[in-house]
Amino acid sequence: METAAGLTFRDATDADVDALVALIESAYRGDSSRAGWTTEADILEGQRTDSEGVLAVIKSPDSRLLTVERDGVVVACCQLEHRGAHAYFGMFAVSPGLQGGGLGKVIIAEAERAARETWGVQEMHMTVISVREDLIAWYERRGYRRTGKMTPFPYGDERFGIPQRDDLQFELLVKELS
């Protein structure tokens, strides 16, 4: 689907895996991520995802990895997963050099629309590292609410990164989709 912002939304394919891993890593890890505001470089080192993790989302029958292109270049992505009465939103990444320009708002709105239209869900759920106050505030401005429901960070599983602090956990955020 093409939008007014010159973006094309499509489902990821196996051929997109390397580009998507590079995008996700660039948005969250290392010095490149510091160009944007979504960086986790100060709280997590190591990888954010890998080819196997991205491919698993692409291949899952209940998941879509929405890929966003501008001029044929992958600039953003997000995972949508059907979980009964709600959808789960994750693996959201916007190229660091394009953050802060409103692209994220367009993408999350399209993700919500797609989840409603595809699965008829009434709610979108996501989990955010609870110390990421700026990111949680951004989601709250998009209509998500904090639930106070926490799940532990997978300490010791380097597939999710190498924590730089010992107080990490995920908070569930929820939005009613009308």
Secondary structure as UniProt FT lines:
FT   TURN            4..5
FT   STRAND          7..11
FT   HELIX           14..16
FT   HELIX           17..28
FT   HELIX           30..33
FT   TURN            34..35
FT   TURN            41..43
FT   STRAND          44..45
FT   HELIX           51..59
FT   TURN            61..62
FT   STRAND          63..70
FT   TURN            71..72
FT   STRAND          73..83
FT   TURN            84..85
FT   STRAND          86..94
FT   HELIX           96..98
FT   TURN            99..100
FT   HELIX           103..119
FT   STRAND          123..129
FT   TURN            130..131
FT   HELIX           133..141
FT   TURN            142..143
FT   STRAND          145..152
FT   TURN            155..156
FT   HELIX           158..160
FT   STRAND          162..163
FT   STRAND          169..176
//
